[in-house]
Amino acid sequence: MKKFYFIIFVFFLNFTVSKSNEPFVVLEYKGNMSSNASSKINKNNKFIKDQNYSTSHLVKDGESLSVILKKYYGNSGLNMRIVELSLVEINKHAFVRNNPNYLFSGKRIAIPSVNQIMNLVKNKPDKKTSFDNKKNHIYFYGN
């Protein structure tokens, strides 16, 4: 059984013509030739059906970020690390020192849409989110 591996990278290229940094994203896929990876994706996920769909969530006592991510984005085909970093960036009020492992219970957090996550990665803040500072963006280098 042969396996194919693609690695996630975001490169910021500096073009002399535009004099701005542009993100370049290569997505990761881990699968083998005999299995159909698309069959594992839940096509009924609200975030996949409507890329502008967003909601909020009240954090319960003992609930972890990974449980919340699985509830909303499970089997969506999205890279959970990118989604996790985006959620922390958007909901700084709910985390101790921006640490995804320390989530306050009782806080209401925004569950961003796929487009909001893409805009955060591209450094294009969304008007609906609470972050409006240009230095609030995510950089990814390597794994």
C-alpha positions as CSV (number, residue, x, y, z in Angstrom):
1,M,0.0,0.0,0.0
2,K,1.6,3.3,-1.1
3,K,1.1,6.4,0.9
4,F,1.2,9.9,-0.3
5,Y,2.3,12.8,1.9
6,F,1.9,16.5,1.3
7,I,3.2,19.0,3.8
8,I,1.6,22.2,4.9
9,F,3.6,25.3,4.3
10,V,2.7,29.0,4.1
11,F,5.3,31.1,2.4
12,F,5.3,34.8,2.4
13,L,6.7,36.0,-0.8
14,N,7.8,39.6,-1.2
15,F,7.1,40.9,-4.7
16,T,9.0,44.0,-5.7
17,V,6.1,45.2,-7.9
18,S,3.4,45.2,-5.2
19,K,5.8,45.6,-2.2
20,S,3.6,43.4,0.0
21,N,3.8,40.0,1.6
22,E,1.4,37.4,0.0
23,P,0.6,34.1,1.6
24,F,1.1,30.9,-0.4
25,V,-0.6,27.8,1.1
26,V,0.1,24.2,0.4
27,L,-2.4,21.9,2.1
28,E,-1.7,18.5,3.6
29,Y,-3.1,15.2,2.5
30,K,-2.3,11.9,4.1
31,G,-3.9,9.0,2.4
32,N,-3.2,5.8,0.5
33,M,-4.1,4.8,-3.0
34,S,-6.7,2.2,-2.0
35,S,-8.8,4.4,0.3
36,N,-11.0,7.3,-0.8
37,A,-10.1,10.2,1.5
38,S,-13.2,12.2,0.4
39,S,-15.5,9.6,1.9
40,K,-14.4,10.5,5.4
41,I,-15.4,14.2,4.9
42,N,-18.8,15.0,6.3
43,K,-20.4,16.9,3.4
44,N,-23.4,17.9,5.7
45,N,-21.2,19.9,8.0
46,K,-22.6,23.4,8.2
47,F,-19.2,25.0,7.9
48,I,-18.5,23.1,4.6
49,K,-22.0,23.7,3.2
50,D,-21.9,27.4,3.8
51,Q,-18.4,28.9,4.1
52,N,-19.9,32.1,5.7
53,Y,-21.6,30.1,8.5
54,S,-20.4,31.1,12.0
55,T,-21.8,30.7,15.4
56,S,-20.9,31.0,19.1
57,H,-20.4,28.5,21.9
58,L,-20.6,28.7,25.7
59,V,-17.7,26.9,27.2
60,K,-18.8,24.3,29.8
61,D,-16.8,23.3,32.8
62,G,-14.2,20.7,31.9
63,E,-14.6,21.2,28.1
64,S,-11.4,21.4,26.1
65,L,-10.7,23.2,22.8
66,S,-10.2,19.9,21.0
67,V,-13.7,18.8,22.0
68,I,-15.2,22.1,20.7
69,L,-13.2,21.8,17.5
70,K,-14.4,18.3,16.9
71,K,-18.0,19.2,17.6
72,Y,-18.1,22.0,15.0
73,Y,-15.4,21.2,12.5
74,G,-15.1,17.4,12.9
75,N,-14.7,15.5,9.6
76,S,-14.7,18.8,7.7
77,G,-11.4,18.2,6.0
78,L,-10.0,21.4,7.5
79,N,-6.6,21.5,9.1
80,M,-7.4,21.5,12.8
81,R,-4.2,23.2,13.8
82,I,-5.0,26.2,11.6
83,V,-8.6,26.3,13.0
84,E,-7.3,26.0,16.5
85,L,-4.9,28.9,16.1
86,S,-7.6,31.0,14.5
87,L,-10.0,30.3,17.3
88,V,-7.4,31.3,19.9
89,E,-6.6,34.5,17.9
90,I,-10.3,35.5,17.6
91,N,-11.2,34.6,21.2
92,K,-8.2,35.9,23.2
93,H,-10.5,36.7,26.1
94,A,-11.3,33.0,26.6
95,F,-7.7,31.8,26.9
96,V,-4.9,32.3,29.5
97,R,-2.0,34.0,27.7
98,N,-3.3,32.8,24.3
99,N,-2.6,29.2,25.3
100,P,-5.1,26.8,23.6
101,N,-4.6,24.4,26.6
102,Y,-6.0,26.9,29.1
103,L,-9.6,27.7,28.2
104,F,-11.9,29.5,30.7
105,S,-15.2,27.9,31.4
106,G,-18.3,30.1,31.2
107,K,-16.9,32.2,28.4
108,R,-18.8,32.6,25.1
109,I,-16.5,32.1,22.2
110,A,-17.0,32.9,18.5
111,I,-16.8,29.9,16.2
112,P,-15.6,31.5,12.9
113,S,-16.7,30.6,9.4
114,V,-14.3,29.1,6.9
115,N,-14.1,32.5,5.2
116,Q,-13.2,34.2,8.5
117,I,-10.4,31.7,9.1
118,M,-9.1,32.2,5.5
119,N,-9.2,36.0,6.0
120,L,-7.3,35.7,9.2
121,V,-4.6,33.6,7.5
122,K,-4.5,36.1,4.6
123,N,-4.3,39.0,7.1
124,K,-7.7,40.4,5.9
125,P,-9.6,41.1,9.2
126,D,-13.4,40.4,9.0
127,K,-15.7,43.2,10.0
128,K,-17.7,40.9,12.2
129,T,-14.8,39.7,14.4
130,S,-13.3,41.5,17.4
131,F,-9.8,41.7,16.0
132,D,-9.1,44.9,14.1
133,N,-5.4,45.3,14.6
134,K,-3.3,44.6,11.5
135,K,-0.7,42.7,13.5
136,N,-3.3,40.1,14.4
137,H,-2.6,37.5,11.8
138,I,-1.2,34.0,11.7
139,Y,2.1,32.9,10.2
140,F,2.9,29.3,9.4
141,Y,6.4,28.0,8.7
142,G,6.9,24.3,8.1
143,N,5.1,21.7,10.1
